[in-house]
Each structure stands twice: as structure tokens, then as C-alpha cells.
Amino acid sequence: MSAYDEVEIEDMEWNAELKAYTYPCPCGDLFQITLEDLRLGEEIARCPSCSLFLTVVYNAEDFADAKEPPHKPGPSPVAVA
């Protein structure tokens, strides 16, 4: 069985309530992969509501000792004259 898609970790959202990175699934739910999964080298994000799954592209070294997700910089403010 092949993955529905391949997604960069940077394109996923951190969900503090679920304690997982999430990405919208076509079924209406969310693909999920936990910080613990990433620490263990897992690269599959699964949807709890259907059989689809994603391959998550990330640098395992970024998560090796992470207790919290790496900081994702927000948009930079733009000065308007």
C-alpha cells in the first residue's frame, strides 16, 4: 500500500491539544504524527478516521532529543511607511 501523499514537516501544524503534528485529510479529519513517533524515527502520519496515511519528510536529528516541537518562526512583521 502506498502513501496518499508526501508532506514536509514544515507544512504540518503543531496541535498542542493532540500533542501531534497534523495535516488535513480529504475525509475531513486530520493526519497525525506525535513528537514521540518522530523521536523514534517514524515517518508515517495516519488518519484516525480512514485508511489513508502520509509520508512525513523531516530531519530526524531535529527531533532526537526534543521535549517540545522545534520552534517554527512566524511571519516577519513588515514596516509600512
N, C-alpha and C positions, 0 to 999 in steps of 0.2 A: 504494500500500500504506500502511495507517495503522499507527501505533504501537500496541503492545499496551496500554500504559498511559503515564501522565504521572506522574513522581515528582520530588519536591523533592530537591535535593542533600543537604539535612539528613537525609533519610530513608535515605540510602545509607551504606554502611560504607566507610571507607578501608582498603584491603588493601595493606599495605606490601610484601608478597611480590610481588604483581602490579603494584604501583605504579599502582593504579587504584581508583576508587570502584566498589563492587559493590552489586548488589541481587539477591535470589533470583529465579530464573526458574522458571516452572512445570515446565520439563523436568528440573529438578534441578540445573542448572548455575547460573552467575551472569551477569547482565548486567554489562558492564564499560565504563567510560569513563576514559581516562587523564587525568592532570593536563595533559599536553601538548595533548590534544584540547580540554580546557576552555579553556586559554590561547588556542587558535586559534578559539574561539567555537563549537565543535562542541556539539550538544545531543542527539546520539543515542548511547545506550548499547546495545551489541549483545551478544547471547548467542553465544558461540563454538560452542555445540553444536546450536543450532536456528536457525530463521529469524526469531524474534521480536526486537523491539527496543523500547526505551523512549525517550520524550522526557524529557530531564532539564531541570528548571526550576532555574535558578541565576542569580546576578548576575555577569555576565562581568567586571565591574570587580574582584570579589573574587579572580579568578584571573589577571588580566592580567600581573602580574609575579611570580606565586607560584613559588617553587622547591620548596616543600613545601605540602601541603594546609593551608588555614586551620584554626586550632585550633578544635576542636569542644568546647565546655565539657561536662564530665561532670556527673553528678548531684551536687547540693549535699548535703553531709552534714547530717543532721537531728539536733539535740540532743534526747536523751531524758532526762526528769527521773526 
